[in-house]
Amino acid sequence: PTTPFARQALSLLRNAGEELLDAATDTDSQNPFMRLRAAAPANVRALGDAFVGETSTIARQGLELADQLPDLLGEIAGGAREFEPEPREMRELLRLSFRAEDVLVVQFDDDQLDESDELYSVLRDSVARRQAEGEVEGAAPAVR
């Protein structure tokens, strides 16, 4: 994945993704998405607006993550086995700073480096601490 061709292909895909996201969220009246939106019933417009808002945010974050993959895969292929920050340091950073409102922790059966149980515990404790300190109003953020 670190070949020049692969980097160029990933760059083209990222640019196409950005352009698509920009088109979907552009409020210009000439935008075909906006013309479709204007013709839709109000409840469908509201649902579409919510969907586009949420998915575009997630998609943009995914594109940022994808930018890091070629270098990461190149380091792993080159023999890298250490991560920065170290897992212990990462858990402490999460415990003190993580502020997401809803988190899904995914665990894979064949992952030799899996620390999802520890991560889940850290995030659950962080939510409890934030709730006790009054940082979280109402129901606690979900950690699943």
Secondary structure, DSSP 8 states (H G I E B T S, - for coil): --SHHHHHHHHHHHHHHHHHHHHHH---TTSHHHHHHHHS-HHHHHHHHHHHHHHHHHHHHHHHHHHHHHHHHHHHHTT----SS-HHHHHHHHHHH---SEE-----TT-TT--HHHHHHHHHHHHHHHHHTT-S-SS--EE-
